[in-house]
Amino acid sequence: MKTVTIKHVTRIEGHATFWGALKSGKMAEARYHTLEGARLMEGVLVGRNYMDAPLVTSRICGVCPVVHNLTAIQGIERAMKVKVEPSTTVLRKIMMIGQMLTSHGVHAYFMCIPDFYGRDSSLDLLKIAPKHSILAVKVREYGNQLNRVIGGRALHPVNSQVGGFLQLPDKRKIKKLLDDSQEILQATVELAHFVSHLKFPKFKRKTEYIALHSAKEYGFYDGSIISTDGLKTTADKFEKTVEEIHSDDDYVKRVHHQGKTYWVGALARVNNNWRQLNPIAKQAYKQAKFKQPETNSFQNVYCQGIEMIHFMEQVQKLLKSYLGMKHTKPMVKYTVRAGQGTGAIEAPRGILLHHYKTDSKGVLKNVNIITPTAQFINNLEEDLKVYMGDLKNIESKFNQRKLAMMIRAYDPCMTCATH
């Protein structure tokens, strides 16, 4: 039996280890294990006022705080049947695009690309591709600025609330974001072109790809939940039907759908919604000549590049739309009531679910958070089992790098997974 141990998987969000074994050239076992401690965020929130949830859950993760904030708000609004202004939805979508740009910018380029050059450090990218490193930083900073202007902070937004916003953003600042957007769009095109010419490892394994879908646009903020296997359901039904698996030796609540593993994330979104990509992003997609669905998990990295183009095209539309809207009140009036609802928004790493049950005073009686990494971690292990069989000699340092490369391609967030 051949074994491999990666004691500390680097260039991921959080801390994790990997152990695998291969017997007679065939897979025996693969285990991706978190080194993060549990923080029991759901238990912390039970018994507290509903207003605390968006602020507390945004602290789950430093890479994707905005999506936790907005998904919490969405879940509570659905529980209390709050209907917000159209301008609020537009501003929230802009915030989510900021979230996508900041996360994809750091993951696709600084965490993953060094693997294609056999380098261990993200800093090596500054020597290998200095121009593209600067472009990635600019894209990421633009995403941060979107959230500063609308959310009040680049991290841990404070302006977004149940019912709307504490105050509306200065339209002069929105105009400045629009003026700057064309340069950033061009940067995303150049970055995706750069990634498209990298040599991706060969790999394929059939699985189910699950993502949000909207009839009006590329799904990322709301809509139904669909899959490449024909699933079509609502967020409430999906949250109730997925199976959360607890283990004595793991702080991650792993998730199965109908007893099987599945993919969520950029690759899943592109596989399900590629027809709704904006024109320049769709051109980048077609140039890749993906299968439908694309089953090479390494291509999640390029799909993030495609999405960065798409979301820059989309943010231009949204910024123009907001500037054309009449001034509305930042917050709608609503009644605090008993109810339950599920928020579902596409985080950079896949669908994020927040389920809340409130009483008539707005006290949280039940909270359930299902993160993207918790959903795809079992699928990652199944991919690693197959990939070890493809590599054969898993004890070599070169092939151990390949295994770590696959882990990074998934973009796991271990602090979200444990929350």
Protein Blocks (a to p, Z undefined) as FASTA:
>chain_A
ZZdddfbaghiehjdddddddeehiafbdcdddfbdcehlmmmmgopafklmmmmmmmmp
mklmmlmmmmmmmmmmmmnopacdfklmmmmmmmmmmmmmmmmmmmmmmmmmmmmnopab
fklmmmmmmmlmmmmmmmmmmmmmmmmmmnopabhpfkbcghiafbdcdfklmmmmmmmm
mmmmmmmmmmmmmmmmpccddddddddddddddfkbccfkbccdddfeopacdfklmmmm
pccdddfkbcbdcddeehiacdedjklmmmmmmmmpcfklmmmmmmnopacddfbfklmm
mmmmmmmmmmmmmmmmmmmmmmmpccddfbdcddddddddddddddfkbccdddddddfk
opafbdcdddfklmmmmmmmmmmmmmmmmnopambmklmmmmmmmmmmnopafklmnZZ
